[in-house]
Amino acid sequence: MLLGCIGTFVYEIEFTGGPGVGKGTQCTRLAQDLGLVHISVGDLLRIEKEEGQPEVRELIETHMQGGTIVPTGITMAILKAAIIRHVEGDKRRFLVDGFPRHMEQALAFEKVICPCRAVLYFEGSREIMLQRLLNRAKTSGRVDDNEVTFNKRMKGFWEETLPVIEYFQSKGKLITVQAKEKLARFMS
């Protein structure tokens, strides 16, 4: 395990993939099975959008509705605060869901917080991701769960997240999982 930059923080896994690929569902299961703290960057941003400073709330809302990435400085500050809260509560092993989404985030996290142990990339077809996202939209209440925003997010994913995947693959830290596979198969 890698010792990190915040006290005796141990950072385990980052989890990335396209919109609707099943990151949240699989992260919840995986974190529970492995005894990791599950931190969803999207959930943190949605909470900040509701409870944060007015100018930050507006900025996050604009990016979420537009299907674009919230600026790294804001995302890193929110993520770092969440990790520190858990470390102060004696939690030291994390699975960070939906992060990093572009190289600036990846490099900032490894510099400011800690190098990760692995990046899990859930790979799925556009059709599977859209179907899952539209099913989730029926109950989620999320402003970004619609086909128009999905298309914008997919464009951003291909342009901004694929270089992150290639970067971690070159470092031998990438684990690719087909999104249609069951978690039980992935875990075995």
N, C-alpha and C positions, 0 to 999 in steps of 0.2 A: 504494500500500500504506500501511497505517496503522502508524505507529511506536507501540509500546506502552509500557507502564509498567515492564517488567522489562528493564533494559538496552536493547539495541537489538532487542528482541523484536518480531517481526511476526506479528500474529494474522490469520489468513486467514478461516477458515470454521467455523461451528458447524453441526451436523447433527442435526436432530430428526425425530421421527415416532413413530407408535404402536408398541407392542410387536410384534415379529415382522415389521415392515414391510420389513426388509432393510437397515437402517442400517449394521450392521457389515460386511456383505458389500460394499455399495456404497462405504462409506468406505475400506475396504482398497484397492479398485480405484482409486478416485478419488485417494487420497493417493499411491499409487504412480505413477499417470499424471501427476500434477501436481508430484511431488517434495515433497509435504508430509509432515510427521510426523503419523501417525494416533494420536490419543489417545482411547481408549475409556473414558469415565467409568465405565461398567458394569464393565469389566475391572479398572479401578483399584479400584473398591469391592469386587469379589470378591477381589482380592489382599489388600486391607486386612482383609477379613473373615477371611481365613486367617492373616495375619501380624501384624496390628495389636495394639494394646493390648486386653486382654480386654473391657473395658467398651465399646469401640468395635466390636469384633468382634460382640458380642451385639446391639448397637443396629443395626448394618448387617444382620445376619441377620434380625432381627425385621422390619425394613422390607422387605427383599427377599421374605421369605416372605409378608408381608402385602400385597405389591404397592403399597406406599406409597413416597414419596420420602424418601430419607435426608436428614437436616437439612442445610441449606445450609452451615453452618459446617464440618461434617465434609467434605462434598463439595468445598468450595472449598479447604480446606487440602490435601487429597489431590491435587486437580487442579493447584493452584499449585506444589506440590512436584514433580510430574511435569514441568510446563512448565519450571521452573527447571533441573531435571536436563538437559533437552534443550538449553536455552539455553546452559548451561555447556559442553555438548558441541558448541557452535557450530551448533545447529539453531535456525532462527528462524521457520519457517513451519509452521502447524499446522492440522489438521482435527480438531476436537473432536467426537467421536461420542456421541450420546445426551444432548446438553446444549444449552441449558438446558431443564429440564422444568417450571419455573414461574417467575413474574416475579421472585421474590426472588433466584433463581439468576442470571437474566439481568442484573438490575441490579447485583448484587454482582460478577459477572464483569467487566462493563464498567467498574465503579468501581475494583476492586482489581487486576485484571489488565490489561485493555485493551479498547477497543471492537472489535467484530468487523467484518470486511469484508462478510460475507454469512452468511445462515442458509439452509441447504438444508432444505426440509421435504419428506420423502418421504410422500406421501399414498397410502393404500391402503384398500381396503374391509376391513371387519371380518373377512369370510370369508377373504380373502387373508392377512391378518396372522395369524389363528388357525391356518390351515393351515401357514404357514411356521414358526410357533412350535412347533407339535406335531411337525413334521418335525425341527426342530432338537433337540427334547427327546429324540429317539431316541439322540443321541450327545453332547449337551452336558453332562449331569450338573448342570445349573443348577437350583437350588431353585425358581426362578420360572418355569420352562418347563412350565406345566400350565394347563389351562383355567380352573380356579378363580382362580388368581393373574392370569391373562390378563384375566379379566373385571374384577377389581379394578383392574388397571393401565389398562385401557381407560377405566374410569370416571374415574380420576385424570387420564388423558390429556385427556379431553374437558373436565373441570373446570379443570385447572391448566395444561395445555400450550397449549390453544387461545388463551388470552389472550396468551401469549408470541408465538405465530405472528402474531396480529393486531398486536401491538406492533411487531415487526420489519417487518411489511408496511407499517405506517404510516410507518416510517422509510425505506422503499424498499430494504430489505436482504434481503427474503424472496424466495427462488427456490423455487417449488413444482414437484416432480417426481412424476409418477404412478408408484407403486411397481411397477406391472406393466410399465413401459417398460424396455427394455434400456439398460444404461449407455452403450453405443455411441451410441444415439440421443440420450441426455442430453448426451453430450460434444460432439456435432456442432453 
